[in-house]
Amino acid sequence: MDVRTFWLAGRPAAGDTELTVTNPHDGREVGRHSLPTDAQVEEAVAAAHAVAREAAALPVHVRAEALAHVSRRIAERAEEIAQLITAENGKPIFWARGEASRAVATFRFAAEEARRWSGGVQRLDTEPAASGRLAYVSRVPYGPVLAITPFNFPLNLVAHKVAPSIAVGAPVVVKPAPATPLSALLLGEILAETDLPPGMFSVLPVENERAAALVQDPRLPVVSFTGSAPVGYAIADQVPRKHVTLELGGNAAAVVLADADLDWAAQRIALYSNYQAGQSCIAVQRVIVEQPVYDAFVERLLPAVTGLVTGDPADEKTQVGPLVSEHAAERVEQWVQEAVAAGAKVLAGGTREGAAIAPTVLTDVPQDAKVACEEVFGPVMILQPAASVDEAYAMVNDSKYGLQAGVFTRSLDAAFRANRELEVGGVIIGDVPSYRADQMPYGGVKDSGIGREGLHSAMEDLTYEKVMVLTGLTL
C-alpha cells in the first residue's frame, strides 16, 4: 500500500517515519501516511509566517476562485472521498456522502463570502470637530491560523477552518486528528491544484503530543480548535495572548412539548441520537418530554430506536456504525454501566460489541451520572419527564454546556420563549438540536466554547477591524 505524503507549504513531502490508519469496524488497514519531522514542521510554520503579508494582500478573485475550485473538485471526487471517510472513521456511507456534500457547500459558501467581503464607510462629520472626515473600516486577518481538527467529521470540520482562513487571506496550518488524517490529506491534494501561493496551507498529521509546540509558536497567532473541553481550555490557558476559538461540544437536549407531532419527534430523535454513532457535539443526548405526552412519546420512540440498522458502515443500509475505536466504545459502555449501577433503567441497547455500542435509551438516570451531565459522544440518550414548559426549559439550562437545543412544538409563543430563555448558541424549533446549516453561525456558550463557525461568522472571528480616517474631504 502506498504511503501518503503530507502537505508542507503547498507541496507534497515525506518524513522518515510512517503511521497506519485502520478501519474501526474491522481493524483492516485503510492507508499509511508519512509523519513530518520536527524540521519539516518548523519549515511549514516558517512558510506560513513568511507568506502572511502576501496572503492578506491576495486579490479577492484569487481567493474566491481557489475556494470555488476546491468545491468543484470535492464534488467531482465525492464518492471517493465518502468511501475514504467511511473507511478511516467508521461512519456509515450514507452519512459519509452527506459529509462530502456538505464540504462542497462549505467551500462554495466561502467563495461567495470572499467575493462579498468588503469594507464599509462611516461619515464622521456628525460633530463639528470632525467636518470633512470619513472613516473607512476594513477587516484584517490576525495572521496564520493553526487549525486543530477532530475525528468525527474528518473532512467538513477541516473545511470549516481552512475555507474561512483562505477567504480572509490567512495562511493555515492544519493538524488533523491522528485517527482520521487521510481525508485532510486528500483535501491538501485538492488545495495544491489551486494558484494559492506556497506557504498558504500545510497539512501536518503529527501526533497529539507534538501539538503543544505548534500551539505555543508565536508565528501562529490564531488557534482554532474543535474537540473536548478539557483539551480546548488547556490550549487557551497555554496561550492567553493569542486569539483562540474553541468549539467544545455539549450534551444536547431535545424538548418534546405536549403539542408536538410525536411521530415526527420520535423518528428524528431516534435517528439523531445515533447518527455518527452519537459522535457529534449536537447529537441528541438528553430528551426532555412534557409529562402529558411522555408515555405516548416513549411508545413511539423505542421502536424507532430498535429499528435502526446497525452494522458494517460500508453497507448502504447501515444507519449506525461503530465508534472511532474500541477504547472509545469501552468508555461509553462504562458510563452506561455506572448509570445503571446508580439506578438508571435500560429501555433499549446498553450492549457493546468491539467498537460498536447498540443504540441505547436510559431512563431514571441520576442527574450526576456522566451520561446526564457530561458529553457521552456515543449512541446513548436519556429520557426525562418535565411537569411543564417552565421545568423543561430549566432542565435544558441545567448543564455546564450550551451548544444547541431542539424544541418540538407548534406554538410560536413557546418557540420565541425558547429563544429567549435557553442558554445555548442555537435553538432549533420543530427539529433536533443536531441540525446545522454550514453557512449559519454555529457555536455555543458556557463550556461549549468561544467563537463561531459558519463562513461569514468564522471570517469575522479570524480578523480584526481596522479604521482609516480620511481628512479634508468635501462630503
DRENDO-1510 file (C-alpha; in Angstrom, 1 decimal, always signed):
<recs>
REC; n; res; u; v; w
REC; 1; MET; +0.0; +0.0; +0.0 .
REC; 2; ASP; +1.4; +3.4; -1.0 .
REC; 3; VAL; +2.4; +5.8; +1.8 .
REC; 4; ARG; +0.6; +9.1; +1.5 .
REC; 5; THR; +2.6; +12.3; +1.7 .
REC; 6; PHE; +1.6; +15.2; +3.8 .
REC; 7; TRP; +1.4; +18.8; +2.6 .
REC; 8; LEU; +4.2; +21.2; +3.5 .
REC; 9; ALA; +3.7; +24.8; +2.4 .
REC; 10; GLY; +1.6; +23.6; -0.5 .
REC; 11; ARG; +3.8; +20.8; -1.8 .
REC; 12; PRO; +3.9; +17.1; -1.1 .
REC; 13; ALA; +6.5; +16.0; +1.4 .
REC; 14; ALA; +7.6; +12.8; +3.3 .
REC; 15; GLY; +9.2; +12.4; +6.6 .
REC; 16; ASP; +11.4; +9.5; +7.9 .
REC; 17; THR; +8.6; +7.5; +9.6 .
REC; 18; GLU; +5.0; +6.5; +8.8 .
REC; 19; LEU; +1.8; +5.7; +10.6 .
REC; 20; THR; -1.0; +3.3; +9.7 .
REC; 21; VAL; -4.7; +4.2; +9.8 .
REC; 22; THR; -7.2; +1.3; +10.4 .
REC; 23; ASN; -10.9; +0.8; +9.9 .
REC; 24; PRO; -12.8; +1.0; +13.3 .
REC; 25; HIS; -15.3; -1.6; +12.1 .
REC; 26; ASP; -13.0; -4.5; +11.2 .
REC; 27; GLY; -9.5; -3.3; +12.0 .
REC; 28; ARG; -8.2; -3.6; +8.4 .
REC; 29; GLU; -5.5; -1.3; +7.2 .
REC; 30; VAL; -7.0; +1.7; +5.3 .
REC; 31; GLY; -3.8; +3.6; +4.5 .
REC; 32; ARG; -0.4; +4.8; +5.6 .
REC; 33; HIS; +0.9; +8.3; +5.8 .
REC; 34; SER; +4.2; +9.8; +6.3 .
REC; 35; LEU; +4.9; +11.6; +9.6 .
REC; 36; PRO; +6.5; +15.1; +9.5 .
REC; 37; THR; +9.8; +15.5; +11.2 .
REC; 38; ASP; +10.4; +18.4; +13.6 .
REC; 39; ALA; +12.4; +20.2; +11.0 .
REC; 40; GLN; +9.6; +19.9; +8.5 .
REC; 41; VAL; +7.0; +21.2; +11.0 .
REC; 42; GLU; +9.4; +24.2; +11.5 .
REC; 43; GLU; +9.6; +24.7; +7.8 .
REC; 44; ALA; +5.8; +24.7; +7.4 .
REC; 45; VAL; +5.3; +27.3; +10.2 .
REC; 46; ALA; +8.1; +29.5; +8.9 .
REC; 47; ALA; +6.5; +29.4; +5.4 .
REC; 48; ALA; +3.1; +30.4; +6.8 .
REC; 49; HIS; +4.7; +33.3; +8.7 .
REC; 50; ALA; +6.7; +34.4; +5.7 .
REC; 51; VAL; +3.7; +34.4; +3.3 .
REC; 52; ALA; +1.3; +36.2; +5.7 .
REC; 53; ARG; +1.5; +39.7; +4.2 .
REC; 54; GLU; +1.2; +38.3; +0.6 .
REC; 55; ALA; -1.7; +36.2; +1.7 .
REC; 56; ALA; -3.6; +39.1; +3.2 .
REC; 57; ALA; -3.0; +41.2; +0.0 .
REC; 58; LEU; -4.2; +38.5; -2.3 .
REC; 59; PRO; -6.9; +39.8; -4.7 .
REC; 60; VAL; -10.3; +38.7; -3.8 .
REC; 61; HIS; -10.8; +36.9; -7.1 .
REC; 62; VAL; -7.7; +34.7; -6.5 .
REC; 63; ARG; -9.0; +33.6; -3.0 .
REC; 64; ALA; -12.6; +33.1; -4.3 .
REC; 65; GLU; -11.5; +31.1; -7.4 .
REC; 66; ALA; -9.3; +28.9; -5.3 .
REC; 67; LEU; -12.2; +28.1; -2.9 .
REC; 68; ALA; -14.6; +27.5; -5.8 .
REC; 69; HIS; -12.1; +25.1; -7.4 .
REC; 70; VAL; -11.9; +23.1; -4.2 .
REC; 71; SER; -15.7; +23.0; -4.0 .
REC; 72; ARG; -15.9; +21.7; -7.6 .
REC; 73; ARG; -13.2; +19.1; -7.1 .
REC; 74; ILE; -14.7; +17.7; -4.0 .
REC; 75; ALA; -18.0; +17.4; -5.9 .
REC; 76; GLU; -16.1; +15.5; -8.7 .
REC; 77; ARG; -14.4; +13.2; -6.3 .
REC; 78; ALA; -17.4; +12.9; -3.8 .
REC; 79; GLU; -17.8; +9.1; -3.9 .
REC; 80; GLU; -14.1; +8.5; -3.5 .
REC; 81; ILE; -14.0; +10.9; -0.6 .
REC; 82; ALA; -17.1; +9.4; +1.1 .
REC; 83; GLN; -15.5; +5.9; +0.8 .
REC; 84; LEU; -12.4; +7.2; +2.5 .
REC; 85; ILE; -14.3; +8.9; +5.3 .
REC; 86; THR; -16.2; +5.6; +5.9 .
REC; 87; ALA; -13.0; +3.6; +5.9 .
REC; 88; GLU; -11.0; +5.7; +8.3 .
REC; 89; ASN; -13.8; +7.0; +10.6 .
REC; 90; GLY; -16.3; +4.1; +10.6 .
REC; 91; LYS; -19.1; +6.5; +9.6 .
REC; 92; PRO; -21.8; +4.7; +7.6 .
REC; 93; ILE; -21.5; +5.5; +3.9 .
REC; 94; PHE; -24.9; +7.3; +3.9 .
REC; 95; TRP; -23.6; +9.8; +6.4 .
REC; 96; ALA; -20.2; +10.0; +4.7 .
REC; 97; ARG; -21.8; +11.0; +1.5 .
REC; 98; GLY; -23.6; +13.7; +3.3 .
REC; 99; GLU; -20.4; +15.0; +4.8 .
REC; 100; ALA; -18.7; +15.2; +1.4 .
REC; 101; SER; -21.7; +17.1; +0.0 .
REC; 102; ARG; -21.6; +19.5; +3.0 .
REC; 103; ALA; -17.9; +20.1; +2.3 .
REC; 104; VAL; -18.8; +21.0; -1.3 .
REC; 105; ALA; -21.2; +23.6; +0.1 .
REC; 106; THR; -18.8; +24.9; +2.7 .
REC; 107; PHE; -16.2; +25.8; +0.2 .
REC; 108; ARG; -18.8; +27.2; -2.2 .
REC; 109; PHE; -20.2; +29.4; +0.6 .
REC; 110; ALA; -16.6; +30.6; +1.4 .
REC; 111; ALA; -16.0; +31.5; -2.2 .
REC; 112; GLU; -19.3; +33.5; -2.2 .
REC; 113; GLU; -18.5; +35.2; +1.1 .
REC; 114; ALA; -15.0; +36.1; -0.1 .
REC; 115; ARG; -16.5; +38.0; -3.1 .
REC; 116; ARG; -18.8; +39.8; -0.7 .
REC; 117; TRP; -16.1; +40.5; +1.9 .
REC; 118; SER; -15.5; +44.2; +1.8 .
REC; 119; GLY; -15.0; +47.3; +3.9 .
REC; 120; GLY; -17.5; +49.9; +5.0 .
REC; 121; VAL; -17.5; +53.7; +5.3 .
REC; 122; GLN; -18.7; +55.9; +8.1 .
REC; 123; ARG; -19.2; +59.6; +8.0 .
REC; 124; LEU; -17.6; +61.3; +11.0 .
REC; 125; ASP; -19.0; +64.8; +10.4 .
REC; 126; THR; -21.8; +64.2; +12.8 .
REC; 127; GLU; -19.9; +66.5; +15.1 .
REC; 128; PRO; -18.4; +69.9; +14.1 .
REC; 129; ALA; -14.9; +68.8; +15.1 .
REC; 130; ALA; -15.0; +66.0; +12.5 .
REC; 131; SER; -16.1; +68.0; +9.5 .
REC; 132; GLY; -14.6; +66.7; +6.3 .
REC; 133; ARG; -13.6; +63.4; +7.8 .
REC; 134; LEU; -14.7; +59.9; +6.6 .
REC; 135; ALA; -13.8; +56.5; +8.2 .
REC; 136; TYR; -13.1; +53.5; +6.0 .
REC; 137; VAL; -13.5; +50.3; +8.1 .
REC; 138; SER; -11.9; +47.1; +6.9 .
REC; 139; ARG; -11.2; +43.7; +8.4 .
REC; 140; VAL; -7.6; +42.4; +8.5 .
REC; 141; PRO; -6.5; +38.8; +9.4 .
REC; 142; TYR; -4.7; +38.4; +12.7 .
REC; 143; GLY; -2.2; +36.2; +10.8 .
REC; 144; PRO; -1.6; +32.5; +10.2 .
REC; 145; VAL; -4.1; +30.0; +11.7 .
REC; 146; LEU; -3.3; +26.8; +13.5 .
REC; 147; ALA; -6.3; +24.6; +12.8 .
REC; 148; ILE; -6.7; +21.6; +15.1 .
REC; 149; THR; -9.5; +19.3; +13.9 .
REC; 150; PRO; -11.3; +16.3; +15.4 .
REC; 151; PHE; -12.0; +12.8; +14.1 .
REC; 152; ASN; -15.8; +12.9; +13.9 .
REC; 153; PHE; -16.1; +15.0; +10.7 .
REC; 154; PRO; -12.6; +14.4; +9.2 .
REC; 155; LEU; -13.4; +16.5; +6.0 .
REC; 156; ASN; -16.1; +19.0; +6.8 .
REC; 157; LEU; -14.7; +20.3; +10.1 .
REC; 158; VAL; -11.3; +20.7; +8.4 .
REC; 159; ALA; -13.2; +22.6; +5.7 .
REC; 160; HIS; -14.8; +24.9; +8.3 .
REC; 161; LYS; -11.3; +26.0; +9.3 .
REC; 162; VAL; -9.5; +26.0; +6.0 .
REC; 163; ALA; -12.2; +27.7; +3.9 .
REC; 164; PRO; -12.7; +30.9; +6.0 .
REC; 165; SER; -8.9; +31.2; +6.5 .
REC; 166; ILE; -8.3; +31.3; +2.8 .
REC; 167; ALA; -11.3; +33.6; +2.3 .
REC; 168; VAL; -9.8; +36.3; +4.5 .
REC; 169; GLY; -6.3; +35.8; +3.3 .
REC; 170; ALA; -4.8; +34.0; +6.3 .
REC; 171; PRO; -2.3; +31.1; +5.9 .
REC; 172; VAL; -3.5; +27.9; +7.6 .
REC; 173; VAL; -1.6; +25.0; +9.2 .
REC; 174; VAL; -3.9; +22.0; +9.7 .
REC; 175; LYS; -3.2; +19.4; +12.4 .
REC; 176; PRO; -5.8; +16.7; +11.7 .
REC; 177; ALA; -6.9; +14.1; +14.3 .
REC; 178; PRO; -4.4; +11.2; +14.4 .
REC; 179; ALA; -7.2; +8.6; +14.0 .
REC; 180; THR; -8.5; +10.2; +10.7 .
REC; 181; PRO; -5.8; +12.2; +8.8 .
REC; 182; LEU; -6.4; +10.8; +5.4 .
REC; 183; SER; -9.4; +13.0; +4.4 .
REC; 184; ALA; -7.5; +16.1; +5.4 .
REC; 185; LEU; -4.5; +14.9; +3.3 .
REC; 186; LEU; -6.8; +14.4; +0.3 .
REC; 187; LEU; -8.1; +17.9; +0.8 .
REC; 188; GLY; -4.5; +19.1; +0.8 .
REC; 189; GLU; -4.1; +17.4; -2.6 .
REC; 190; ILE; -7.0; +19.4; -4.0 .
REC; 191; LEU; -5.8; +22.6; -2.5 .
REC; 192; ALA; -2.4; +22.1; -4.2 .
REC; 193; GLU; -4.2; +22.3; -7.5 .
REC; 194; THR; -5.0; +26.0; -6.9 .
REC; 195; ASP; -3.0; +29.1; -7.6 .
REC; 196; LEU; -2.6; +29.9; -3.9 .
REC; 197; PRO; +1.0; +31.0; -3.0 .
REC; 198; PRO; +3.4; +28.5; -1.4 .
REC; 199; GLY; +3.1; +28.6; +2.3 .
REC; 200; MET; -0.7; +29.4; +2.2 .
REC; 201; PHE; -1.5; +25.9; +3.6 .
REC; 202; SER; +0.1; +22.9; +5.2 .
REC; 203; VAL; -1.5; +19.7; +6.4 .
REC; 204; LEU; +0.7; +18.1; +9.1 .
REC; 205; PRO; -0.5; +14.8; +10.6 .
REC; 206; VAL; +1.6; +15.0; +13.7 .
REC; 207; GLU; +0.8; +13.1; +17.0 .
REC; 208; ASN; -1.2; +15.0; +19.6 .
REC; 209; GLU; +1.9; +15.2; +21.9 .
REC; 210; ARG; +3.6; +17.4; +19.3 .
REC; 211; ALA; +0.7; +19.9; +19.1 .
REC; 212; ALA; +1.8; +21.9; +22.1 .
REC; 213; ALA; +4.8; +23.3; +20.3 .
REC; 214; LEU; +2.5; +24.4; +17.5 .
REC; 215; VAL; +0.0; +26.0; +19.9 .
REC; 216; GLN; +2.8; +27.9; +21.6 .
REC; 217; ASP; +4.5; +29.1; +18.5 .
REC; 218; PRO; +4.2; +32.9; +18.3 .
REC; 219; ARG; +4.2; +32.8; +14.5 .
REC; 220; LEU; +0.7; +31.2; +14.6 .
REC; 221; PRO; -1.3; +34.0; +16.3 .
REC; 222; VAL; -4.6; +32.2; +15.9 .
REC; 223; VAL; -5.5; +28.8; +17.3 .
REC; 224; SER; -8.8; +27.3; +16.1 .
REC; 225; PHE; -9.6; +24.1; +18.0 .
REC; 226; THR; -12.5; +21.7; +17.8 .
REC; 227; GLY; -12.6; +18.9; +20.4 .
REC; 228; SER; -13.1; +18.2; +24.1 .
REC; 229; ALA; -13.5; +20.9; +26.7 .
REC; 230; PRO; -10.5; +19.9; +28.8 .
REC; 231; VAL; -8.1; +20.0; +25.9 .
REC; 232; GLY; -9.6; +23.2; +24.5 .
REC; 233; TYR; -9.4; +25.1; +27.7 .
REC; 234; ALA; -5.8; +23.8; +28.3 .
REC; 235; ILE; -4.9; +25.3; +25.0 .
REC; 236; ALA; -6.5; +28.6; +25.9 .
REC; 237; ASP; -4.6; +28.6; +29.2 .
REC; 238; GLN; -1.3; +27.9; +27.5 .
REC; 239; VAL; -1.6; +30.9; +25.2 .
REC; 240; PRO; -3.6; +33.7; +26.9 .
REC; 241; ARG; -2.3; +36.3; +24.5 .
REC; 242; LYS; -3.3; +34.5; +21.3 .
REC; 243; HIS; -6.7; +34.7; +19.6 .
REC; 244; VAL; -8.2; +31.3; +20.4 .
REC; 245; THR; -11.5; +30.0; +19.1 .
REC; 246; LEU; -12.9; +26.8; +20.7 .
REC; 247; GLU; -15.7; +24.5; +19.6 .
REC; 248; LEU; -16.0; +22.2; +22.6 .
REC; 249; GLY; -19.2; +20.1; +22.3 .
REC; 250; GLY; -22.1; +19.6; +24.6 .
REC; 251; ASN; -24.8; +17.3; +25.8 .
REC; 252; ALA; -27.6; +18.5; +23.5 .
REC; 253; ALA; -31.2; +18.4; +24.7 .
REC; 254; ALA; -34.3; +17.8; +22.6 .
REC; 255; VAL; -37.5; +19.1; +24.2 .
REC; 256; VAL; -40.9; +17.5; +23.3 .
REC; 257; LEU; -43.8; +19.7; +24.3 .
REC; 258; ALA; -47.3; +18.5; +24.6 .
REC; 259; ASP; -48.4; +20.0; +21.3 .
REC; 260; ALA; -45.7; +18.4; +19.3 .
REC; 261; ASP; -46.0; +15.9; +16.4 .
REC; 262; LEU; -44.9; +12.9; +18.4 .
REC; 263; ASP; -44.3; +10.6; +15.4 .
REC; 264; TRP; -42.0; +13.1; +13.8 .
REC; 265; ALA; -40.2; +13.9; +17.1 .
REC; 266; ALA; -39.7; +10.2; +17.8 .
REC; 267; GLN; -38.3; +9.4; +14.4 .
REC; 268; ARG; -36.0; +12.4; +14.4 .
REC; 269; ILE; -34.7; +11.9; +17.9 .
REC; 270; ALA; -34.1; +8.2; +17.4 .
REC; 271; LEU; -32.0; +8.8; +14.3 .
REC; 272; TYR; -30.1; +11.9; +15.5 .
REC; 273; SER; -29.2; +10.4; +18.9 .
REC; 274; ASN; -27.4; +7.7; +17.0 .
REC; 275; TYR; -26.2; +9.3; +13.7 .
REC; 276; GLN; -22.4; +9.3; +13.5 .
REC; 277; ALA; -22.7; +6.7; +16.4 .
REC; 278; GLY; -23.5; +9.6; +18.6 .
REC; 279; GLN; -20.1; +11.1; +17.9 .
REC; 280; SER; -21.4; +14.6; +17.2 .
REC; 281; CYS; -21.4; +17.6; +19.6 .
REC; 282; ILE; -25.0; +18.2; +18.7 .
REC; 283; ALA; -26.2; +14.5; +18.7 .
REC; 284; VAL; -29.3; +14.2; +20.9 .
REC; 285; GLN; -28.3; +13.2; +24.4 .
REC; 286; ARG; -31.0; +14.4; +26.7 .
REC; 287; VAL; -34.7; +14.0; +25.8 .
REC; 288; ILE; -37.0; +16.1; +27.9 .
REC; 289; VAL; -40.7; +15.3; +27.4 .
REC; 290; GLU; -43.7; +17.2; +28.8 .
REC; 291; GLN; -45.5; +14.9; +31.2 .
REC; 292; PRO; -48.9; +14.6; +29.5 .
REC; 293; VAL; -47.3; +13.0; +26.4 .
REC; 294; TYR; -44.4; +11.2; +28.0 .
REC; 295; ASP; -45.8; +7.7; +27.8 .
REC; 296; ALA; -47.2; +8.2; +24.3 .
REC; 297; PHE; -43.8; +9.5; +23.1 .
REC; 298; VAL; -41.8; +6.6; +24.6 .
REC; 299; GLU; -44.2; +4.2; +22.9 .
REC; 300; ARG; -43.2; +5.7; +19.6 .
REC; 301; LEU; -39.5; +6.3; +20.4 .
REC; 302; LEU; -38.4; +2.8; +21.4 .
REC; 303; PRO; -39.5; +1.1; +18.1 .
REC; 304; ALA; -37.8; +3.9; +16.2 .
REC; 305; VAL; -34.5; +3.3; +18.1 .
REC; 306; THR; -34.6; -0.5; +17.9 .
REC; 307; GLY; -35.5; -0.3; +14.2 .
REC; 308; LEU; -32.3; +1.5; +13.3 .
REC; 309; VAL; -30.0; -0.6; +11.0 .
REC; 310; THR; -26.6; -1.2; +12.7 .
REC; 311; GLY; -23.5; -2.9; +11.4 .
REC; 312; ASP; -21.0; -2.6; +8.6 .
REC; 313; PRO; -20.6; +1.1; +7.8 .
REC; 314; ALA; -19.8; +0.2; +4.1 .
REC; 315; ASP; -23.3; -1.3; +3.8 .
REC; 316; GLU; -25.7; +1.1; +2.0 .
REC; 317; LYS; -28.5; +0.3; +4.6 .
REC; 318; THR; -26.5; +0.9; +7.7 .
REC; 319; GLN; -27.6; +3.9; +9.8 .
REC; 320; VAL; -25.4; +3.3; +12.9 .
REC; 321; GLY; -21.8; +2.2; +12.7 .
REC; 322; PRO; -19.0; +1.7; +15.2 .
REC; 323; LEU; -17.4; +4.4; +17.3 .
REC; 324; VAL; -13.9; +5.6; +16.2 .
REC; 325; SER; -12.2; +2.9; +18.3 .
REC; 326; GLU; -12.8; +0.1; +20.7 .
REC; 327; HIS; -11.3; +2.2; +23.5 .
REC; 328; ALA; -14.0; +4.9; +22.9 .
REC; 329; ALA; -16.7; +2.3; +22.9 .
REC; 330; GLU; -15.4; +0.8; +26.2 .
REC; 331; ARG; -15.6; +4.3; +27.8 .
REC; 332; VAL; -19.2; +4.7; +26.7 .
REC; 333; GLU; -20.1; +1.2; +27.9 .
REC; 334; GLN; -18.6; +2.1; +31.3 .
REC; 335; TRP; -20.6; +5.3; +31.6 .
REC; 336; VAL; -23.8; +3.3; +30.9 .
REC; 337; GLN; -22.9; +0.7; +33.5 .
REC; 338; GLU; -22.2; +3.4; +36.1 .
REC; 339; ALA; -25.6; +5.0; +35.4 .
REC; 340; VAL; -27.3; +1.6; +35.8 .
REC; 341; ALA; -25.5; +0.9; +39.0 .
REC; 342; ALA; -26.8; +4.2; +40.3 .
REC; 343; GLY; -30.4; +3.3; +39.5 .
REC; 344; ALA; -30.9; +4.0; +35.8 .
REC; 345; LYS; -33.0; +1.6; +33.7 .
REC; 346; VAL; -32.1; +0.4; +30.2 .
REC; 347; LEU; -35.1; +0.6; +27.8 .
REC; 348; ALA; -33.0; -0.3; +24.7 .
REC; 349; GLY; -29.5; -1.2; +23.9 .
REC; 350; GLY; -26.8; -0.9; +26.5 .
REC; 351; THR; -24.5; -3.6; +25.0 .
REC; 352; ARG; -21.2; -3.4; +23.2 .
REC; 353; GLU; -19.5; -5.5; +20.5 .
REC; 354; GLY; -16.0; -4.4; +19.7 .
REC; 355; ALA; -16.1; -0.7; +18.8 .
REC; 356; ALA; -19.9; -0.7; +18.4 .
REC; 357; ILE; -22.4; +0.3; +21.0 .
REC; 358; ALA; -26.1; -0.7; +20.4 .
REC; 359; PRO; -28.4; +2.4; +20.3 .
REC; 360; THR; -29.2; +2.9; +23.9 .
REC; 361; VAL; -32.1; +4.5; +25.7 .
REC; 362; LEU; -31.9; +5.1; +29.5 .
REC; 363; THR; -34.5; +6.4; +32.0 .
REC; 364; ASP; -34.4; +7.3; +35.7 .
REC; 365; VAL; -30.8; +8.5; +35.3 .
REC; 366; PRO; -29.4; +10.4; +38.3 .
REC; 367; GLN; -28.5; +13.9; +37.4 .
REC; 368; ASP; -24.9; +13.5; +38.5 .
REC; 369; ALA; -24.4; +10.5; +36.3 .
REC; 370; LYS; -21.8; +11.1; +33.5 .
REC; 371; VAL; -24.4; +10.2; +30.8 .
REC; 372; ALA; -26.5; +13.0; +32.1 .
REC; 373; CYS; -24.1; +15.8; +32.8 .
REC; 374; GLU; -21.1; +15.1; +30.5 .
REC; 375; GLU; -20.8; +14.7; +26.8 .
REC; 376; VAL; -21.3; +11.0; +26.0 .
REC; 377; PHE; -20.1; +11.1; +22.4 .
REC; 378; GLY; -21.8; +7.8; +21.8 .
REC; 379; PRO; -25.2; +6.4; +20.8 .
REC; 380; VAL; -26.8; +7.0; +24.2 .
REC; 381; MET; -29.9; +9.1; +25.1 .
REC; 382; ILE; -31.6; +9.6; +28.4 .
REC; 383; LEU; -35.3; +10.3; +28.9 .
REC; 384; GLN; -36.5; +12.9; +31.4 .
REC; 385; PRO; -40.2; +13.9; +32.0 .
REC; 386; ALA; -41.0; +17.5; +32.7 .
REC; 387; ALA; -44.1; +18.7; +34.5 .
REC; 388; SER; -44.3; +21.9; +32.4 .
REC; 389; VAL; -42.7; +24.1; +29.8 .
REC; 390; ASP; -41.1; +26.0; +32.7 .
REC; 391; GLU; -39.5; +22.9; +34.0 .
REC; 392; ALA; -38.5; +21.6; +30.6 .
REC; 393; TYR; -36.6; +24.8; +29.8 .
REC; 394; ALA; -35.0; +24.9; +33.2 .
REC; 395; MET; -33.8; +21.3; +32.7 .
REC; 396; VAL; -32.2; +22.3; +29.3 .
REC; 397; ASN; -30.3; +25.1; +31.1 .
REC; 398; ASP; -29.2; +22.8; +34.0 .
REC; 399; SER; -26.0; +21.9; +32.2 .
REC; 400; LYS; -22.5; +23.3; +32.0 .
REC; 401; TYR; -22.8; +23.0; +28.2 .
REC; 402; GLY; -24.8; +25.3; +25.9 .
REC; 403; LEU; -24.3; +24.4; +22.2 .
REC; 404; GLN; -27.7; +23.8; +20.6 .
REC; 405; ALA; -31.1; +22.7; +21.7 .
REC; 406; GLY; -34.1; +21.4; +19.8 .
REC; 407; VAL; -37.7; +22.1; +20.7 .
REC; 408; PHE; -40.6; +20.2; +19.2 .
REC; 409; THR; -43.7; +22.4; +19.4 .
REC; 410; ARG; -46.3; +24.0; +17.2 .
REC; 411; SER; -46.6; +27.1; +19.4 .
REC; 412; LEU; -44.9; +30.3; +18.2 .
REC; 413; ASP; -45.0; +31.6; +21.8 .
REC; 414; ALA; -43.2; +28.5; +23.1 .
REC; 415; ALA; -40.6; +28.9; +20.2 .
REC; 416; PHE; -39.8; +32.5; +20.9 .
REC; 417; ARG; -39.8; +31.8; +24.6 .
REC; 418; ALA; -37.2; +29.1; +24.0 .
REC; 419; ASN; -35.1; +31.5; +22.0 .
REC; 420; ARG; -35.2; +34.0; +24.9 .
REC; 421; GLU; -34.6; +31.6; +27.8 .
REC; 422; LEU; -32.5; +28.7; +26.6 .
REC; 423; GLU; -28.8; +29.2; +27.3 .
REC; 424; VAL; -27.4; +27.8; +24.1 .
REC; 425; GLY; -25.8; +29.1; +20.9 .
REC; 426; GLY; -28.6; +27.8; +18.7 .
REC; 427; VAL; -32.3; +26.9; +19.1 .
REC; 428; ILE; -33.9; +24.6; +16.5 .
REC; 429; ILE; -37.6; +24.7; +16.5 .
REC; 430; GLY; -39.6; +21.7; +15.3 .
REC; 431; ASP; -36.5; +19.5; +14.9 .
REC; 432; VAL; -33.5; +18.0; +16.7 .
REC; 433; PRO; -30.5; +20.1; +18.0 .
REC; 434; SER; -28.4; +18.2; +15.5 .
REC; 435; TYR; -29.5; +20.4; +12.6 .
REC; 436; ARG; -26.7; +22.6; +11.2 .
REC; 437; ALA; -26.6; +24.6; +8.0 .
REC; 438; ASP; -23.0; +25.2; +7.2 .
REC; 439; GLN; -23.5; +28.9; +6.4 .
REC; 440; MET; -25.2; +29.8; +9.7 .
REC; 441; PRO; -23.4; +30.9; +12.8 .
REC; 442; TYR; -22.5; +27.8; +14.9 .
REC; 443; GLY; -21.1; +27.7; +18.3 .
REC; 444; GLY; -22.0; +27.7; +22.0 .
REC; 445; VAL; -21.9; +29.3; +25.4 .
REC; 446; LYS; -20.7; +28.2; +28.8 .
REC; 447; ASP; -18.4; +25.1; +28.4 .
REC; 448; SER; -19.4; +24.7; +24.8 .
REC; 449; GLY; -16.7; +27.1; +23.6 .
REC; 450; ILE; -15.7; +30.5; +22.4 .
REC; 451; GLY; -16.3; +32.0; +18.9 .
REC; 452; ARG; -18.5; +30.9; +16.0 .
REC; 453; GLU; -18.1; +28.8; +12.9 .
REC; 454; GLY; -20.2; +29.3; +9.7 .
REC; 455; LEU; -18.4; +31.0; +6.9 .
REC; 456; HIS; -19.2; +34.7; +7.5 .
REC; 457; SER; -19.0; +34.3; +11.3 .
REC; 458; ALA; -15.7; +32.5; +11.1 .
REC; 459; MET; -14.3; +35.1; +8.8 .
REC; 460; GLU; -15.1; +37.8; +11.3 .
REC; 461; ASP; -13.6; +35.7; +14.0 .
REC; 462; LEU; -10.3; +35.4; +12.2 .
REC; 463; THR; -10.0; +39.1; +11.6 .
REC; 464; TYR; -10.0; +42.4; +13.4 .
REC; 465; GLU; -11.5; +45.8; +12.4 .
REC; 466; LYS; -9.0; +48.4; +11.1 .
REC; 467; VAL; -10.0; +52.0; +10.7 .
REC; 468; MET; -8.5; +54.5; +8.2 .
REC; 469; VAL; -9.7; +58.1; +8.6 .
REC; 470; LEU; -9.6; +60.4; +5.6 .
REC; 471; THR; -9.3; +64.1; +6.3 .
REC; 472; GLY; -10.1; +67.3; +4.4 .
REC; 473; LEU; -12.9; +65.8; +2.3 .
REC; 474; THR; -15.9; +67.6; +0.9 .
REC; 475; LEU; -18.7; +65.3; +1.8 .
</recs>
